[in-house]
Amino acid sequence: MLGDDLKELLGHRIPGHSGAQHSAEAELAARLEAGDRAGLRVLDLGCGAGDSIDLFRSLSPGVRWSGVDIERSAEVEMRTRADADFHTFDGERLPFGDAEFDLVWCKQVLEHVENPQGLLAEVTRVLQPGGVLIGSTSQLEPFHSRSTANPTPYGLSRAFETAGLQTTMLRPGIDSLTLIVRRAVGGGALFDRWWARESPVNRAIDLYARVRKLDARAVSAAKLVLCGQFVFAAERPAGMSAGQAEA
């Protein structure tokens, strides 16, 4: 079965409660609804125009949000707002103290990073013990916005764990064929719907899964193999000291 090898490698990192296409925003909302949101300290890593502040304020009105990005990118150049705390960095070393954040948000950024392993070590450092990294990245998505290297779900899980993070969740996003066709025809509103619902290849996998009576983890694994983007969550272990995070 497609995805059996990935399912075996990732084990519990693929949740068993749902095989549905997922989004970073849905994962964030679910976690904030289930947890203590008071005074949440958030870093948007690769914040671009800074629009995620609106999402966080809607979910956690008292959020303490900071955004960081490289000095120049197409997304940063589009920024017009000045109602949030913005910083620049060199793409690797984060200008924040140890254990400064409860949550790092990293949506569609890691595929653009030249040294993702070094940056992930920095994420571990700035997260408080028990803090969480949530986001998404590209796997089989075509080149876009100076993307450099798209990780696989297994490869990203290994990178997290090398950096001292525990991978807690990997789920499929939009499928790769939809993103390939979208890129080939130059985008358009026709494709926008597929971020909010099961995209065409994912629908085909769901149909096959119903016929074969596959469980949710098998469905997710099959979608992860063919996904254009996928969603992740990883945590800094509660017992990790600042020194261990920097090691």
Secondary structure, 3 states (H helix, E strand, C coil): CCCHHHHHHHHHHCCCCCCCCCCHHHHHHHHHHHCCCCCCEEEEECCCCCCHHHHHHHHCCCCEEEEEECCCCHHHHCCCCCCCEEEECCCCCCCCCCCCEEEEEEECCHHHCCCHHHHHHHHHHHEEEEEEEEEEEECCCCCCCCCCCCCCHHHHHHHHHHCCCEEEEEEECCEHHHHHHHHHHCCCHHHHHHHCCCCHHHHHHHHHHHHHCCCHHHHHHHHHHHECEEEEEEECCCCCCHHHHHC
